[in-house]
Amino acid sequence: MEKIAFISNGAFVYWSSIILTLAAVTAIAAFVALYLRKSGNGLAICLMIPLSIATSLVLSRLIHWYCRADSYASMGAAMTDYSSGGYALMGVFGACLLCACGLRLVKVVKNLPEMLDCMALAGGMGIAVGRLASFYNTSDRGMVLSDSVGLPFAYQITNAVSGQVENRLATFMLQAIVAAVIVIVLLVWKVTRKAGRKPIQDGDICLLFLASYGGSQILFDSTRYDSLFMRSNGFISIVQILGAVALVLAIVLFSIRMVKNRGMRPYYVSLWVVVLAMLGLTGYMEYHVQRHGDQALFAYTVMGFAIAVLIAVTVVLRRLGEPRMKKAAFAR
């Protein structure tokens, strides 16, 4: 059930809609501030914002319709009536990427990785705010927990079928906290590197955001009772798949740069073996928790450890891939 904020001329305005609007405003404002300061390209901003908003609405609704077709009368109804229904956050990611690439193709944007860095930080801020919309409905929650557990781990809702109050895992709150922490860490790193006159290669902030946020979603989406699944089987979460793709993409790109800048070293193989082992462990724990729900705490603890190791290895790969600083020669 959605909680109504106020009613105006017969129109219902919900608290969740207000929070999501604030999240969009936060992301847009942050993007403008970061990208304008970084590039000064006002034209790209004026085009990127309306294009990404329009494309996000269409793509996020299309993905939601694909996963929840039974929520709509037809595809046509889903894509033409936006007064009700849901949206998939992954559609926003895809839409923003498509619009940024399109602007790069027409040469409005000169440096695509630079824009993606700003979009990643702004998007993280928007997610941190937007996830709080679930305070006012029953979405984005997990298993029933003991009544002694409170925020930020659990939040009560009223079961629409039974009418009973249930204390469920507040997945949305954990997602908001993690998104905020990721953005703060990346911003602090960006500022400290700039102060130390050690510039960060364009695109690295975006890749690190995708790796850390994508990795976190592999775990968090597993806990949700309203995940978006593939139609072909009904149990593989699209969010988990895309989270894994984002994490692996960052690992692959940083590995390629590492080998290119430093040459092949035998110990690189051990890092890649750790990556494969942790990916396998993560996948197995997802399989395990789906069949042994009573062991969820154990499974998610192990899964969280494996994902944390993967993110740590990603950071190490990026550090090893940095070009070596050439020593300056001083004449005496």
Salt bridges, closest charged atoms under 4 A:
ASP140 OD2 - ARG131 NH1 3.21
ASP140 OD1 - ARG224 NE 3.01
GLU166 OE1 - ARG168 NE 2.81
ASP204 OD1 - ARG257 NH2 2.53
ASP204 OD2 - ARG318 NE 2.90
ASP226 OD1 - ARG224 NE 2.85
GLU322 OE2 - ARG193 NH2 2.91
GLU322 OE2 - ARG318 NH2 3.00
GLU322 OE1 - ARG319 NH1 2.96
